[in-house]
Amino acid sequence: MRRASIVLAVLATTLAGRAPLAQAQDSSAPQAQAQGSSAPQAQAKKGPTLGGHIGFVLPLVTHSGGQTINNLTEQFAVGFPVGITVKGSGRTAFDLELVPQINTAGQRLTTLTVHPGLIYSLGHGYGVGGRVAFVVDNATWGFTPLVNKSWPIKHNNGLFKAHFVEADLPVRFSRPVGAPATNAVTFAMHAGVSF
């Protein structure tokens, strides 16, 4: 039990960015060796970084059941994504996003989508990725391909490091018990800030 507690403590500290993963794995390395390393070696030993994002998402157009719906005028909805991002030394990052969404049409439900995925940096602030989607308390799941562009925030003295826009294409499969199955494809725009 003590060993498991130590492993969890080291993992939590590493993910919080307090200790590089290489140092957490090899605690027997002398400090003198770490102080004498060159800049490229120090960068290579840097562990994963923890970040995230907040923002809003507007579904614009949905195609479902042979009908195309203008979400802004016919069934307005707005989501407020909050994400936690773990990025290693490469171009790929894991992002766990939670999206509470307010729906103003039909039953006026507020839904929560658990939306984990991978984002690949193309460079120059561009990224592409994909997420899987699970709507909590609903028989709906699917996937979301995405493309985003970010810009660094100038005079970066605060919490937020960049702002971004993202084009999403959520594909959802709804399979409610005792009701007809539907497949929906939506085009949505997501904007926010990252930290």
Backbone as CSV, one residue per row, in Angstrom:
resi,resn,N_x,N_y,N_z,CA_x,CA_y,CA_z,C_x,C_y,C_z
1,MET,0.827,-1.192,0.000,0.000,0.000,0.000,0.870,1.254,0.000
2,ARG,1.958,1.221,0.767,2.850,2.375,0.844,3.492,2.652,-0.521
3,ARG,3.874,1.582,-1.238,4.490,1.740,-2.555,3.508,2.377,-3.531
4,ALA,2.247,1.959,-3.502,1.231,2.544,-4.378,1.039,4.020,-4.066
5,SER,1.066,4.389,-2.799,0.925,5.797,-2.406,2.090,6.622,-2.924
6,ILE,3.280,6.070,-2.866,4.460,6.782,-3.358,4.370,6.973,-4.867
7,VAL,3.974,5.936,-5.583,3.840,6.016,-7.040,2.801,7.069,-7.404
8,LEU,1.652,7.084,-6.726,0.623,8.074,-7.008,1.102,9.489,-6.692
9,ALA,1.850,9.644,-5.614,2.373,10.967,-5.262,3.355,11.459,-6.316
10,VAL,4.245,10.591,-6.786,5.207,10.972,-7.824,4.475,11.315,-9.113
11,LEU,3.472,10.534,-9.491,2.701,10.803,-10.703,1.970,12.136,-10.599
12,ALA,1.333,12.398,-9.476,0.615,13.663,-9.294,1.574,14.845,-9.359
13,THR,2.725,14.724,-8.733,3.713,15.801,-8.754,4.233,16.027,-10.165
14,THR,4.474,14.964,-10.889,4.965,15.070,-12.254,3.938,15.747,-13.143
15,LEU,2.677,15.328,-13.066,1.641,15.912,-13.908,1.382,17.367,-13.546
16,ALA,1.605,17.730,-12.318,1.413,19.111,-11.907,2.572,19.991,-12.353
17,GLY,3.601,19.399,-12.938,4.714,20.162,-13.475,5.739,20.564,-12.430
18,ARG,5.697,19.956,-11.274,6.617,20.323,-10.197,7.957,19.598,-10.322
19,ALA,7.982,18.391,-10.933,9.230,17.649,-11.087,9.247,17.005,-12.455
20,PRO,10.331,17.127,-13.194,10.408,16.459,-14.484,10.297,14.947,-14.318
21,LEU,9.673,14.297,-15.301,9.455,12.861,-15.245,10.771,12.101,-15.160
22,ALA,11.803,12.566,-15.869,13.088,11.863,-15.844,13.662,11.843,-14.424
23,GLN,13.531,12.934,-13.687,14.032,12.957,-12.319,13.184,12.088,-11.412
24,ALA,11.862,12.067,-11.646,10.982,11.250,-10.815,11.274,9.765,-11.010
25,GLN,11.673,9.369,-12.222,11.960,7.970,-12.486,13.314,7.553,-11.935
26,ASP,14.261,8.476,-11.899,15.599,8.122,-11.467,16.016,9.041,-10.324
27,SER,15.542,8.747,-9.141,15.847,9.605,-8.004,17.254,9.358,-7.470
28,SER,17.942,8.331,-7.965,19.287,8.029,-7.479,20.370,8.817,-8.210
29,ALA,20.005,9.585,-9.252,21.006,10.353,-9.994,21.514,11.498,-9.131
30,PRO,22.816,11.691,-9.077,23.356,12.779,-8.258,22.997,14.138,-8.841
31,GLN,22.850,15.132,-7.957,22.480,16.468,-8.412,23.595,17.104,-9.219
32,ALA,24.811,16.770,-8.953,25.931,17.358,-9.691,25.841,17.017,-11.168
33,GLN,25.386,15.795,-11.464,25.249,15.388,-12.858,24.173,16.225,-13.542
34,ALA,23.061,16.489,-12.837,21.978,17.271,-13.424,22.414,18.714,-13.644
35,GLN,23.260,19.259,-12.739,23.683,20.634,-12.890,24.678,20.794,-14.028
36,GLY,25.421,19.760,-14.371,26.423,19.841,-15.422,25.881,19.537,-16.798
37,SER,24.599,19.284,-16.945,24.065,18.910,-18.250,23.893,20.139,-19.123
38,SER,23.922,19.915,-20.432,23.763,21.010,-21.382,22.284,21.301,-21.582
39,ALA,21.976,22.397,-22.271,20.588,22.824,-22.483,19.775,21.791,-23.261
40,PRO,20.278,21.183,-24.353,19.475,20.184,-25.049,19.152,18.981,-24.170
41,GLN,20.114,18.566,-23.343,19.840,17.428,-22.467,18.813,17.815,-21.415
42,ALA,18.877,19.021,-20.905,17.902,19.469,-19.911,16.513,19.510,-20.527
43,GLN,16.412,19.968,-21.777,15.118,19.997,-22.445,14.600,18.586,-22.664
44,ALA,15.466,17.634,-22.997,15.050,16.261,-23.227,14.568,15.612,-21.933
45,LYS,15.108,16.035,-20.793,14.690,15.459,-19.518,13.421,16.078,-18.969
46,LYS,12.988,17.179,-19.555,11.771,17.829,-19.087,10.596,16.883,-19.310
47,GLY,9.774,16.725,-18.313,8.653,15.795,-18.388,7.432,16.418,-19.035
48,PRO,6.317,15.729,-18.929,5.085,16.243,-19.517,4.640,17.532,-18.826
49,THR,3.979,18.374,-19.580,3.448,19.611,-19.028,1.932,19.521,-18.945
50,LEU,1.375,20.232,-18.005,-0.062,20.233,-17.781,-0.603,21.608,-18.127
51,GLY,-1.648,21.644,-18.908,-2.285,22.895,-19.295,-3.769,22.675,-19.448
52,GLY,-4.410,23.561,-20.148,-5.841,23.395,-20.360,-6.421,24.532,-21.161
53,HIS,-7.744,24.546,-21.253,-8.433,25.595,-21.987,-9.861,25.750,-21.476
54,ILE,-10.421,26.935,-21.700,-11.829,27.203,-21.444,-12.349,28.016,-22.618
55,GLY,-13.647,27.956,-22.846,-14.205,28.716,-23.950,-15.676,28.464,-24.124
56,PHE,-16.150,28.688,-25.337,-17.539,28.410,-25.674,-17.582,27.797,-27.065
57,VAL,-18.630,27.017,-27.323,-18.805,26.389,-28.631,-20.239,26.634,-29.091
58,LEU,-20.373,27.012,-30.360,-21.680,27.241,-30.965,-21.902,26.252,-32.102
59,PRO,-22.838,25.312,-31.941,-23.219,24.474,-33.082,-23.929,25.365,-34.107
60,LEU,-23.487,25.325,-35.355,-24.043,26.218,-36.372,-25.080,25.536,-37.250
61,VAL,-24.745,24.370,-37.795,-25.633,23.646,-38.703,-25.577,22.164,-38.359
62,THR,-26.749,21.513,-38.314,-26.820,20.076,-38.034,-27.608,19.377,-39.133
63,HIS,-27.097,18.240,-39.578,-27.815,17.385,-40.524,-28.146,16.085,-39.807
64,SER,-29.444,15.786,-39.686,-29.889,14.580,-38.982,-31.231,14.132,-39.535
65,GLY,-31.367,12.845,-39.779,-32.636,12.293,-40.251,-33.088,12.876,-41.572
66,GLY,-32.161,13.218,-42.460,-32.513,13.757,-43.764,-32.854,15.240,-43.748
67,GLN,-32.740,15.897,-42.590,-33.050,17.321,-42.480,-31.803,18.103,-42.089
68,THR,-31.713,19.313,-42.606,-30.638,20.215,-42.214,-31.245,21.325,-41.371
69,ILE,-30.656,21.551,-40.202,-31.209,22.490,-39.227,-30.198,23.600,-38.980
70,ASN,-30.659,24.841,-39.019,-29.836,25.989,-38.657,-29.907,26.119,-37.137
71,ASN,-28.836,25.760,-36.456,-28.846,25.740,-34.996,-28.994,27.133,-34.380
72,LEU,-28.533,28.162,-35.058,-28.614,29.499,-34.480,-30.039,30.025,-34.410
73,THR,-30.887,29.668,-35.374,-32.256,30.194,-35.403,-33.313,29.172,-35.006
74,GLU,-33.100,27.895,-35.281,-34.146,26.895,-35.056,-34.030,26.142,-33.730
75,GLN,-32.835,25.866,-33.280,-32.653,25.182,-31.995,-31.326,25.604,-31.377
76,PHE,-31.290,26.824,-30.881,-30.063,27.405,-30.362,-29.521,26.593,-29.192
77,ALA,-28.211,26.386,-29.227,-27.509,25.712,-28.139,-26.138,26.353,-27.999
78,VAL,-25.614,26.347,-26.789,-24.262,26.854,-26.556,-23.603,25.954,-25.524
79,GLY,-22.347,25.621,-25.791,-21.584,24.782,-24.874,-20.427,25.569,-24.290
80,PHE,-19.961,25.123,-23.120,-18.861,25.792,-22.432,-17.761,24.778,-22.111
81,PRO,-16.931,24.428,-23.108,-15.890,23.416,-22.913,-14.817,23.858,-21.916
82,VAL,-14.411,22.907,-21.090,-13.298,23.079,-20.164,-12.405,21.868,-20.376
83,GLY,-11.129,22.088,-20.678,-10.237,20.969,-20.984,-8.978,20.972,-20.153
84,ILE,-8.467,19.783,-19.898,-7.178,19.584,-19.237,-6.285,18.883,-20.247
85,THR,-5.104,19.456,-20.505,-4.206,18.960,-21.544,-2.900,18.477,-20.931
86,VAL,-2.462,17.287,-21.347,-1.159,16.758,-20.951,-0.329,16.632,-22.223
87,LYS,0.787,17.376,-22.271,1.635,17.383,-23.464,3.031,16.915,-23.105
88,GLY,3.538,15.988,-23.876,4.902,15.505,-23.699,5.873,16.339,-24.512
89,SER,7.010,15.759,-24.844,8.024,16.485,-25.593,7.758,16.468,-27.098
90,GLY,6.839,15.645,-27.573,6.545,15.567,-29.001,5.458,16.536,-29.418
91,ARG,4.855,16.279,-30.558,3.823,17.157,-31.104,2.418,16.766,-30.670
92,THR,2.243,15.604,-30.058,0.917,15.114,-29.710,0.604,15.410,-28.254
93,ALA,-0.638,15.798,-27.998,-1.097,16.075,-26.639,-2.398,15.316,-26.402
94,PHE,-2.598,14.880,-25.154,-3.868,14.284,-24.744,-4.695,15.378,-24.091
95,ASP,-5.948,15.485,-24.481,-6.816,16.537,-23.955,-8.126,15.921,-23.497
96,LEU,-8.456,16.109,-22.222,-9.735,15.648,-21.680,-10.626,16.867,-21.541
97,GLU,-11.685,16.886,-22.317,-12.586,18.032,-22.351,-13.947,17.630,-21.792
98,LEU,-14.512,18.488,-20.965,-15.875,18.330,-20.459,-16.685,19.485,-21.013
99,VAL,-17.843,19.156,-21.636,-18.631,20.181,-22.311,-20.061,20.208,-21.773
100,PRO,-20.360,21.098,-20.824,-21.767,21.313,-20.475,-22.406,22.140,-21.588
101,GLN,-23.599,21.731,-22.015,-24.258,22.419,-23.125,-25.685,22.750,-22.743
102,ILE,-26.082,23.991,-23.014,-27.443,24.451,-22.758,-28.200,24.385,-24.071
103,ASN,-29.294,23.624,-24.099,-30.132,23.474,-25.285,-31.436,24.223,-25.043
104,THR,-31.838,25.084,-25.979,-33.043,25.895,-25.783,-34.255,25.352,-26.517
105,ALA,-34.139,24.255,-27.229,-35.261,23.698,-27.980,-35.716,22.378,-27.342
106,GLY,-36.901,21.960,-27.694,-37.419,20.675,-27.210,-37.598,20.662,-25.706
107,GLN,-36.957,19.721,-25.043,-37.094,19.575,-23.596,-36.203,20.531,-22.816
108,ARG,-35.435,21.367,-23.495,-34.546,22.350,-22.858,-33.603,21.703,-21.856
109,LEU,-32.978,20.619,-22.282,-32.060,19.891,-21.418,-30.691,20.537,-21.396
110,THR,-30.037,20.419,-20.266,-28.626,20.761,-20.172,-27.874,19.440,-20.143
111,THR,-26.958,19.257,-21.085,-26.235,17.987,-21.200,-24.769,18.182,-20.845
112,LEU,-24.102,17.072,-20.545,-22.669,17.078,-20.285,-22.031,16.011,-21.167
113,THR,-21.060,16.415,-21.962,-20.338,15.490,-22.836,-18.915,15.328,-22.317
114,VAL,-18.509,14.079,-22.114,-17.123,13.754,-21.783,-16.432,13.532,-23.125
115,HIS,-15.347,14.272,-23.372,-14.817,14.422,-24.728,-13.290,14.268,-24.764
116,PRO,-12.740,13.078,-24.462,-11.275,12.919,-24.514,-10.778,12.792,-25.955
117,GLY,-9.529,13.223,-26.178,-8.990,13.098,-27.527,-7.519,13.424,-27.604
118,LEU,-6.998,13.318,-28.821,-5.597,13.623,-29.108,-5.529,14.785,-30.082
119,ILE,-4.597,15.712,-29.803,-4.382,16.876,-30.659,-2.943,16.804,-31.160
120,TYR,-2.759,16.985,-32.463,-1.433,16.941,-33.078,-1.081,18.335,-33.580
121,SER,0.034,18.887,-33.123,0.472,20.214,-33.530,1.129,20.151,-34.900
122,LEU,0.645,20.977,-35.825,1.226,21.065,-37.162,2.289,22.151,-37.238
123,GLY,2.397,22.957,-36.184,3.332,24.076,-36.176,2.635,25.366,-36.569
124,HIS,3.263,26.506,-36.275,2.744,27.842,-36.590,1.355,28.075,-35.994
125,GLY,1.055,27.431,-34.868,-0.213,27.643,-34.186,-1.362,26.793,-34.692
126,TYR,-1.134,25.925,-35.667,-2.202,25.075,-36.200,-2.156,23.696,-35.553
127,GLY,-3.319,23.089,-35.403,-3.405,21.740,-34.872,-4.595,21.006,-35.457
128,VAL,-4.499,19.699,-35.497,-5.606,18.839,-35.921,-5.763,17.757,-34.859
129,GLY,-6.945,17.205,-34.804,-7.132,16.169,-33.804,-8.465,15.478,-33.934
130,GLY,-8.698,14.635,-32.986,-9.948,13.901,-32.925,-10.282,13.572,-31.486
131,ARG,-11.561,13.526,-31.203,-12.044,13.200,-29.867,-13.136,12.149,-29.974
132,VAL,-13.283,11.365,-28.935,-14.463,10.516,-28.807,-15.416,11.259,-27.882
133,ALA,-16.704,10.982,-28.005,-17.692,11.735,-27.235,-18.672,10.785,-26.572
134,PHE,-18.929,11.049,-25.302,-19.903,10.278,-24.534,-20.798,11.269,-23.809
135,VAL,-22.086,11.294,-24.167,-23.019,12.205,-23.511,-23.507,11.517,-22.239
136,VAL,-23.271,12.182,-21.099,-23.637,11.623,-19.805,-25.163,11.574,-19.679
137,ASP,-25.679,10.486,-19.108,-27.111,10.300,-18.866,-27.927,10.350,-20.156
138,ASN,-27.348,9.824,-21.242,-28.007,9.843,-22.535,-27.405,8.712,-23.361
139,ALA,-28.187,8.115,-24.221,-27.694,7.021,-25.061,-27.079,7.566,-26.347
140,THR,-26.189,8.529,-26.207,-25.551,9.159,-27.360,-24.039,9.107,-27.198
141,TRP,-23.353,8.757,-28.276,-21.900,8.735,-28.311,-21.474,9.057,-29.730
142,GLY,-20.181,9.265,-29.923,-19.706,9.569,-31.263,-18.259,9.981,-31.269
143,PHE,-17.904,10.788,-32.264,-16.537,11.274,-32.403,-16.571,12.677,-32.997
144,THR,-15.450,13.409,-32.838,-15.366,14.785,-33.317,-13.997,15.056,-33.924
145,PRO,-13.889,15.140,-35.256,-12.649,15.632,-35.860,-12.599,17.163,-35.708
146,LEU,-11.375,17.709,-35.616,-11.252,19.150,-35.395,-9.994,19.707,-36.030
147,VAL,-10.021,21.015,-36.301,-8.876,21.791,-36.774,-8.878,23.072,-35.956
148,ASN,-7.703,23.456,-35.412,-7.675,24.697,-34.634,-6.480,25.567,-34.998
149,LYS,-6.608,26.829,-34.621,-5.546,27.815,-34.810,-5.457,28.627,-33.527
150,SER,-4.228,28.790,-33.009,-4.048,29.563,-31.787,-3.047,30.688,-32.018
151,TRP,-3.180,31.743,-31.223,-2.284,32.888,-31.248,-1.828,33.166,-29.824
152,PRO,-0.524,33.352,-29.624,-0.058,33.656,-28.264,-0.589,35.009,-27.793
153,ILE,-0.828,35.115,-26.507,-1.258,36.375,-25.922,-0.006,37.193,-25.627
154,LYS,0.052,38.396,-26.167,1.212,39.266,-25.956,1.203,39.772,-24.518
155,HIS,2.358,40.120,-24.022,2.512,40.566,-22.631,2.009,39.476,-21.696
156,ASN,2.548,38.285,-21.882,2.088,37.087,-21.182,2.550,37.088,-19.721
157,ASN,1.853,37.834,-18.874,2.179,37.854,-17.454,1.115,37.149,-16.633
158,GLY,0.029,36.735,-17.264,-1.085,36.159,-16.531,-1.209,34.662,-16.724
159,LEU,-2.348,34.162,-16.354,-2.629,32.729,-16.421,-2.776,32.243,-17.863
160,PHE,-3.438,33.018,-18.702,-3.747,32.570,-20.055,-2.577,32.817,-20.994
161,LYS,-2.238,31.804,-21.803,-1.073,31.852,-22.684,-1.423,32.138,-24.143
162,ALA,-2.618,31.729,-24.583,-2.999,31.908,-25.986,-4.519,31.936,-26.103
163,HIS,-4.992,32.500,-27.209,-6.408,32.363,-27.544,-6.493,31.555,-28.838
164,PHE,-7.652,30.944,-29.079,-7.760,30.031,-30.216,-9.170,30.032,-30.780
165,VAL,-9.272,29.573,-32.023,-10.543,29.236,-32.660,-10.398,27.823,-33.199
166,GLU,-11.515,27.131,-33.239,-11.479,25.729,-33.646,-12.742,25.410,-34.437
167,ALA,-12.583,24.690,-35.533,-13.712,24.188,-36.314,-13.894,22.723,-35.944
168,ASP,-15.102,22.373,-35.506,-15.425,21.008,-35.080,-16.487,20.421,-35.990
169,LEU,-16.447,19.106,-36.160,-17.460,18.380,-36.923,-17.967,17.209,-36.078
170,PRO,-18.773,17.480,-35.040,-19.264,16.397,-34.185,-20.187,15.434,-34.942
171,VAL,-19.892,14.155,-34.832,-20.736,13.096,-35.386,-21.277,12.319,-34.187
172,ARG,-22.604,12.249,-34.060,-23.219,11.616,-32.897,-24.204,10.535,-33.323
173,PHE,-24.160,9.443,-32.569,-25.062,8.314,-32.776,-25.943,8.222,-31.539
174,SER,-27.227,8.474,-31.703,-28.159,8.434,-30.586,-28.976,7.154,-30.688
175,ARG,-28.955,6.360,-29.631,-29.651,5.074,-29.602,-30.523,4.964,-28.348
176,PRO,-31.574,5.803,-28.238,-32.423,5.735,-27.052,-33.283,4.461,-27.054
177,VAL,-33.540,3.935,-25.880,-34.370,2.740,-25.740,-35.818,3.112,-26.047
178,GLY,-36.460,2.352,-26.926,-37.863,2.581,-27.256,-38.113,3.762,-28.176
179,ALA,-37.059,4.328,-28.766,-37.217,5.458,-29.690,-36.344,5.205,-30.912
180,PRO,-36.637,5.876,-32.012,-35.828,5.652,-33.215,-34.388,6.138,-33.045
181,ALA,-33.494,5.402,-33.674,-32.072,5.781,-33.659,-31.847,6.918,-34.640
182,THR,-30.960,7.835,-34.271,-30.618,8.943,-35.166,-29.108,9.088,-35.248
183,ASN,-28.651,9.597,-36.359,-27.241,9.921,-36.577,-27.185,11.383,-36.981
184,ALA,-26.437,12.173,-36.237,-26.369,13.609,-36.519,-24.931,14.026,-36.811
185,VAL,-24.778,14.944,-37.768,-23.490,15.560,-38.077,-23.684,17.065,-37.945
186,THR,-22.824,17.699,-37.164,-22.958,19.125,-36.880,-21.653,19.833,-37.246
187,PHE,-21.772,21.062,-37.734,-20.595,21.915,-37.885,-20.666,22.939,-36.769
188,ALA,-19.585,23.047,-35.982,-19.573,23.944,-34.833,-18.277,24.750,-34.806
189,MET,-18.345,25.914,-34.176,-17.171,26.761,-33.966,-16.924,26.902,-32.473
190,HIS,-15.673,26.751,-32.097,-15.253,26.775,-30.690,-14.190,27.861,-30.563
191,ALA,-14.319,28.722,-29.572,-13.338,29.760,-29.318,-13.045,29.809,-27.834
192,GLY,-11.818,30.207,-27.483,-11.497,30.289,-26.072,-10.060,30.701,-25.837
193,VAL,-9.617,30.471,-24.606,-8.250,30.772,-24.199,-7.640,29.534,-23.573
194,SER,-6.318,29.412,-23.705,-5.611,28.268,-23.129,-4.641,28.748,-22.074
195,PHE,-4.316,27.819,-21.155,-3.361,28.123,-20.090,-2.397,26.984,-19.923
